[in-house]
Amino acid sequence: MPQLESKALALDLFFFELIPKIIKIFFVCFRKRKNMSKQAFDKMLSQHEKVEKESQIDWEKKKKEWLKFIDDFYQSVENWLKPYEKQEKLKLSYSTSVLSEEHIGSYQIKNMTIVFADQQVRIEPVGTLLIGTKGRIDMEGSRGRVQFLLADKESKGMKIDVSAEKRKVPDWTWKIVIRDSRHIAYDEFNEDNFFSALMEITNG
C-alpha cells in the first residue's frame, strides 16, 4: 500500500506541474492565432486597396500615351536617318507584332528595321508596365543591344527612391541607357548619341 500511495502522489505532482504548462501553451497558441488573424486581416485590406487603385487607373489612356511615345521615338530616328535614306545608303522599314501586358491586354506595336552597309539593326518596343520607367525600346545589331528608357527629363541615371515623401510627376522623355559595373546612367536621346549607339552595336 505505501508503494501505491507513493505512486499516486508522484502522479498527482506530475499532473500538478503539467497543467500550468498546458495552460501556458494554450495561451501562446491563442495569441499566435490572434496575431495571424490580424496579419491576415491587414493583408486582405492591403490587397483590396491595391485592387481598388488599379481599377481606378485608365489603362486605355496609358496604352495610348505609350504608343504616342513610340511614335515620337520613331519620328526622331526617321528624321536623323532621312538624309541617308534619300541617298539610298540605307533602308528603313516597319513590321508589326503584338505585345501583351497585364491590365492593358494585347495590342499591336511597330518594329523598325534599318539596313545599311551589310548591317541590319532592329528596333523593338518592349513594354510600358515596367519598374522604374514608363517604357522601354531595344535596338539590336550584330555586336549587341542598346536600351532606350522613358525617364524623367532631369534624371541622370536609374535609382530606387524608397522615401515616403510625395514625388513630383516625372516629365517623361527618352534616354539612352549607359551601363557599367557600378551603376546605370543615362545619355540624352539626341542625334549624336543615337549614332554613337548605332555604331556601338554594328561593325562600325
C-alpha positions as CSV (number, residue, x, y, z in Angstrom):
1,M,0.0,0.0,0.0
2,P,2.7,2.6,0.8
3,Q,4.1,2.0,-2.7
4,L,0.7,2.7,-4.3
5,E,0.3,5.8,-2.2
6,S,3.8,6.9,-3.3
7,K,3.0,6.3,-7.0
8,A,-0.4,8.1,-6.7
9,L,1.4,11.1,-5.0
10,A,4.0,11.2,-7.8
11,L,1.3,11.1,-10.4
12,D,-0.6,13.9,-8.7
13,L,2.6,16.0,-8.6
14,F,3.2,15.3,-12.3
15,F,-0.3,16.5,-13.3
16,F,0.0,19.4,-10.9
17,E,3.2,20.5,-12.8
18,L,1.8,19.6,-16.2
19,I,-1.5,21.6,-16.1
20,P,0.2,25.1,-15.9
21,K,2.4,24.1,-18.8
22,I,-0.7,23.1,-20.9
23,I,-2.4,26.3,-20.0
24,K,0.7,28.3,-21.0
25,I,0.9,26.5,-24.3
26,F,-2.8,27.2,-24.9
27,F,-2.5,30.9,-24.4
28,V,0.7,31.1,-26.5
29,C,-1.1,29.4,-29.4
30,F,-4.1,31.6,-28.9
31,R,-2.0,34.7,-29.1
32,K,-0.2,33.5,-32.2
33,R,-3.5,32.7,-33.8
34,K,-4.8,36.1,-32.9
35,N,-1.7,37.8,-34.4
36,M,-2.0,35.6,-37.5
37,S,-5.7,36.6,-37.8
38,K,-4.7,40.3,-37.6
39,Q,-2.0,39.9,-40.1
40,A,-4.4,38.1,-42.5
41,F,-6.9,40.9,-42.0
42,D,-4.2,43.6,-42.7
43,K,-3.1,41.7,-45.8
44,M,-6.7,41.4,-47.0
45,L,-7.3,45.2,-46.6
46,S,-4.0,46.0,-48.4
47,Q,-4.9,43.7,-51.3
48,H,-8.3,45.3,-51.5
49,E,-6.8,48.8,-51.6
50,K,-4.4,47.7,-54.3
51,V,-7.3,46.3,-56.4
52,E,-9.3,49.4,-55.9
53,K,-6.4,51.7,-57.0
54,E,-5.8,49.5,-60.1
55,S,-9.5,49.6,-61.0
56,Q,-9.4,53.4,-61.0
57,I,-6.4,53.6,-63.5
58,D,-7.4,54.4,-67.0
59,W,-5.4,51.6,-68.7
60,E,-6.6,52.6,-72.2
61,K,-5.2,56.1,-71.7
62,K,-1.9,54.6,-70.5
63,K,-1.7,52.5,-73.6
64,K,-2.4,55.4,-75.9
65,E,0.3,57.5,-74.1
66,W,2.8,54.7,-74.6
67,L,2.0,54.3,-78.3
68,K,2.5,58.1,-78.7
69,F,5.9,57.9,-77.1
70,I,6.8,55.1,-79.5
71,D,5.7,57.1,-82.5
72,D,7.7,60.1,-81.2
73,F,10.8,57.9,-80.9
74,Y,10.4,56.6,-84.5
75,Q,9.8,60.1,-85.8
76,S,13.1,61.3,-84.3
77,V,15.0,58.3,-85.8
78,E,13.4,58.8,-89.2
79,N,14.4,62.5,-89.2
80,W,18.0,61.6,-88.4
81,L,18.3,58.9,-91.0
82,K,16.3,60.6,-93.7
83,P,19.3,62.1,-95.5
84,Y,20.9,58.7,-95.8
85,E,17.7,57.1,-97.0
86,K,17.3,59.8,-99.7
87,Q,20.9,59.0,-100.9
88,E,19.9,55.3,-100.9
89,K,22.6,54.5,-98.4
90,L,20.2,52.7,-96.1
91,K,16.7,51.4,-96.0
92,L,14.0,51.8,-93.3
93,S,11.0,49.5,-92.9
94,Y,8.4,48.7,-90.4
95,S,6.7,45.5,-89.3
96,T,4.0,44.8,-86.7
97,S,3.9,42.5,-83.7
98,V,1.7,42.0,-80.7
99,L,2.7,42.9,-77.1
100,S,0.7,41.6,-74.2
101,E,0.8,43.3,-70.8
102,E,-1.2,42.9,-67.5
103,H,-4.2,45.2,-67.3
104,I,-3.6,46.6,-70.7
105,G,-4.0,43.4,-72.6
106,S,-2.8,42.6,-76.1
107,Y,-2.1,45.4,-78.6
108,Q,-0.1,45.9,-81.8
109,I,3.2,47.8,-82.0
110,K,5.5,48.8,-84.8
111,N,9.1,47.4,-85.1
112,M,11.7,49.3,-87.2
113,T,14.4,47.6,-89.3
114,I,17.4,49.6,-90.5
115,V,19.5,48.1,-93.3
116,F,22.9,49.7,-94.3
117,A,26.4,48.6,-95.2
118,D,25.6,44.9,-94.9
119,Q,24.2,45.5,-91.4
120,Q,20.7,45.0,-90.1
121,V,19.5,46.7,-87.0
122,R,16.1,46.0,-85.4
123,I,14.3,48.4,-83.0
124,E,11.5,46.9,-80.9
125,P,9.3,48.3,-78.1
126,V,9.4,46.1,-75.0
127,G,6.6,47.4,-72.9
128,T,5.3,50.2,-70.7
129,L,4.4,48.5,-67.4
130,L,8.0,48.2,-66.2
131,I,9.7,49.0,-62.9
132,G,11.4,52.4,-62.7
133,T,10.3,53.5,-66.2
134,K,7.3,54.3,-68.3
135,G,8.5,52.3,-71.2
136,R,11.5,50.7,-73.0
137,I,12.7,50.2,-76.5
138,D,15.6,47.9,-77.5
139,M,17.8,48.4,-80.5
140,E,19.8,45.3,-81.5
141,G,22.6,44.8,-84.1
142,S,25.3,42.3,-84.9
143,R,27.5,43.4,-81.9
144,G,25.0,43.9,-79.2
145,R,22.0,45.7,-77.9
146,V,21.2,49.2,-76.6
147,Q,18.2,50.1,-74.5
148,F,16.2,53.3,-74.5
149,L,14.1,54.2,-71.5
150,L,11.4,56.7,-70.7
151,A,12.8,58.6,-67.7
152,D,12.3,62.0,-66.0
153,K,13.9,64.8,-68.1
154,E,16.2,65.7,-65.2
155,S,17.3,62.2,-64.4
156,K,20.9,61.2,-65.0
157,G,20.6,57.5,-64.1
158,M,18.4,54.9,-62.6
159,K,17.9,55.0,-58.8
160,I,15.4,53.4,-56.4
161,D,13.5,56.0,-54.3
162,V,12.2,54.4,-51.1
163,S,11.4,57.7,-49.3
164,A,7.8,58.3,-48.2
165,E,7.9,61.9,-49.5
166,K,5.5,62.7,-52.3
167,R,7.4,62.7,-55.5
168,K,6.8,65.1,-58.4
169,V,5.2,63.9,-61.6
170,P,8.0,62.9,-64.0
171,D,8.5,64.8,-67.2
172,W,8.9,61.7,-69.3
173,T,11.5,61.7,-72.1
174,W,13.6,59.2,-74.0
175,K,17.0,58.4,-72.6
176,I,19.8,56.1,-73.8
177,V,21.0,53.6,-71.2
178,I,24.7,53.5,-70.4
179,R,25.7,50.5,-68.3
180,D,28.9,49.8,-66.4
181,S,29.8,47.6,-63.4
182,R,28.8,50.2,-60.8
183,H,25.6,51.8,-62.0
184,I,23.2,52.6,-64.8
185,A,23.5,56.1,-66.2
186,Y,21.6,57.9,-69.0
187,D,22.6,59.7,-72.1
188,E,20.4,62.3,-73.7
189,F,18.4,60.9,-76.7
190,N,19.7,63.2,-79.4
191,E,21.1,62.7,-82.9
192,D,24.8,62.4,-81.9
193,N,24.2,60.0,-79.1
194,F,21.9,57.9,-81.3
195,F,24.5,57.5,-84.0
196,S,27.1,56.6,-81.3
197,A,24.7,53.9,-80.0
198,L,24.1,52.7,-83.6
199,M,27.9,52.4,-84.2
200,E,28.3,50.5,-80.9
201,I,26.0,47.7,-81.9
202,T,27.3,47.3,-85.5
203,N,30.6,46.6,-87.1
204,G,31.5,50.2,-87.3
